[in-house]
Amino acid sequence: MKNRWLVAAAAVGIHASLGSVYAWSVFKKPFIDAFGWSDFEAGLPFGLAIFLLGTSAAIMGHVVERRGPRFSGILSALIWTVGLLGAGFATSDFITDNTLRLWLLLSFSAIGGIGLGTGYVTPVSTLMKWFPDRRGFATGLAIMGFGFGAFLGGPVMTRLIAAEGISFTFYLLGGVYCLIMLVSASYLSPPPKNWTPAGAQNKPEKTTTLPAQGIMPMRANKAVRTPYFYGLWLMMFINITCGIAVISVASPLAQEATGISALAAGALVGMIGLFNGFGRILWASFSDIIGRPSTFITFFILQIAAFRLLPSLDEIVLFEATLLLIITCYGGGYSTLPAYIGDIFGFQQVSAIHGYVLTAWAIAGLVGSSVSSLIRQNTGSYDAMMQVFAGILAVALLISALMKYFIMRKLRENATIPTTDNG
């Protein structure tokens, strides 16, 4: 019998290796200096990789369900490694400046992006089966690794680029991450049939007043035709769009609002990766107590207030606390989502449904930063930009409240739990 905590550690290993993609910003200036690229050109490989992460997850989620997490984890390791090694080749002396962009977008963005999407959905349903007593905590633990990937890898990549160059850095990352992911994937497997953790029967998760098989168990292709799926998709799209928008302007906004230096603002940006990771485990664990619907309602209430206040906070401590609160909600949305899916649709095809919802990430990744730049450009004000996003979050709050109402009504109709509303 495998140790479920080692299974969780394997999931973290996969996600931390993939989450290093969020450290792409450390490559931007070296690309600009070495190849004469513009800021937009240097950011394009990352944007396209995230877009393909979201879109490929919708397809690869079915692979996880059919072939199992070990197969998809190994597949992800190989594809992600090919993408990184290809990026190393693209930036080597063998490639001319005329074809550098093409090779990099093909390797890092296209191939690597598919590896990201495959690996992101790999451990989710497996961990919920190993932790039926703490579904939110389990998914939060794994997805926390994705948030910490850049925090842990960014400083290392910066030193490698300075010491050995861009190409060598990609080659080394490819080798190291391949090893970590292959070892991790080899340990991933679902628990034996009808297995339950010791003591779980007598100490259930507080939110397991929800039926273990889900409120309305169904397969992915049927789930995507329900209003519950579209509610989840819209909530994630808005949460990610608004989170990316504030992340994309965090440094200049902090300097304008509080008057801190660019160096101090850069340190604040570094904290974003840390709180992105912490938010994933903390909010997902908290959702085991208050329930997933109430957790999303809390996300949006807090963020509406935070977005409205942030541009007017000239005290650096209050500004940082408010910004990092937003970041925890941004990360928490990712980690709470899989358990929410399981609560509604059951565990049968969580990975596939999760992949479909993550298409919201693909589109939000393109919308968030571009819309924030457009509003800032046309108004000349960060305050106006943040008020617009606060209004968008109000729409998400309405959707989350409706989701909770209809879920509780469905539960009462099914007569599967007491009518007491605990989230």
BELGIMO-V841667 format. One record per pair of residues at least 12 apart in sequence whose ideal C-beta (glycine too) atoms are under 7 Angstrom apart, sorted by the first residue. I is the first residue (numbers start at 1). J is the second residue. Records with the same first field share a line. If there is no record, write none. Layout:
I->J  J
//
This chain:
2->187  189
4->130  131  197
6->187
7->126  127  130  187  188
8->127  138  141  142
10->184  187  188
11->123  127  142
12->141  142  145
13->180  181  184
14->73  119  122  123  181  184  185
15->142  143  145  146  149
16->145  148  149  152
17->149  177  180  181
18->80  116  119  120  146  149
19->145  146  147  148  149  150
20->149  150  153
21->49  116
22->149  150  273
23->150  153  154  157
24->46
26->154  157  158  161
27->166
28->42  43
30->161  166
34->166
35->97  100
45->104  105  108  109
47->365  366
48->105  109  113
49->108  109  112  113  116
50->365
51->362  365  366
52->109  110  113  114  117
53->113  116  117  120  361  362
54->117  358  359  361  362  365
55->359  362
56->113  114  117  118
57->117  120  121  355  358
58->355  356  358  359
59->355
60->72  117  118  121  355
61->121  351  352  354  355
62->352
64->121  122  125  351
65->349  351  352
68->189
69->122  123  126  188  189
70->185  186  188  189
72->118  122
73->119  122  181  184  185  188
74->182  185
75->118
76->115  118  119  122  181
77->178  181  182  185
79->111  114  115  118
80->112  115  116  119  177  181
81->174  177  178
82->111
83->107  108  111  112  115
84->112  170  173  174  177
85->170  171  174
86->107  108  111
87->104  107  108  170
88->167  170  171  174
90->103  104  107
91->104  166  167  170
92->167
120->146
121->351  354  355
123->142  188
124->139  142  338  350  351  354
125->347  350  351
126->188  190
127->139  142
128->338  339  342  347  350
129->190  191  347
130->191
132->196  200  212
133->197  200  203  204  205
134->205  288
135->205  288  339  342
136->284  285  287  288  336  339
137->284  285  288
139->284  335  338  339
140->280  281  284  285  335
141->281
143->280  334  335
144->277  280  281  335
147->273  276  277  280  331
148->277
150->273
151->273  274  277
154->273
157->169
160->172
205->288
206->288  289
207->288  291  423
209->417  418  422
210->343  417
211->416
213->346
214->342  343  344  345  346
215->343  344  407  410  411  414
216->344  345  410
217->345  346  348
218->345
219->348  349
220->349  352  353  356
223->345  353
224->356
228->344
231->399  402  403
232->337  340  341  357
233->357  360
234->399
235->296  396  399  400
236->333  337  357  360
237->360  363  364
238->392  393  395  396
239->299  330  333  396
240->333  360  361  364  368
241->364  367  368
242->303  389  392  393
243->326  330
244->364  365  368  369
245->368  369  371  372  389
246->326
247->272
248->368  369  372
249->372  382
250->268  269  272  323
251->265  266  269
253->311  382
254->268  319
256->382
257->311  313  314  319
258->314  316  319
260->316
268->320
271->324
272->327
275->324  327  328
276->327  330  331
277->331
278->328
279->327  328  329  330  331  332
280->331  332  334  335
281->335
282->328
283->295  328  332  335  336
284->332  335  336  339
287->336  339
290->423
291->422  423
292->336  339  340  343
293->400  403  404  407  423
294->404  423
295->336
296->336  400
297->397  400  401  404
299->329  332  333
300->393  396  397  400
301->397
302->325  329
303->326  329  393
304->390  393  394  397
306->322  325  326
307->386  389  390  393
308->386  387  390
309->322
310->322  323  386
311->382  383  386
337->354  357
338->350  354
341->353  354  357
344->407
372->385
375->388
408->421
//
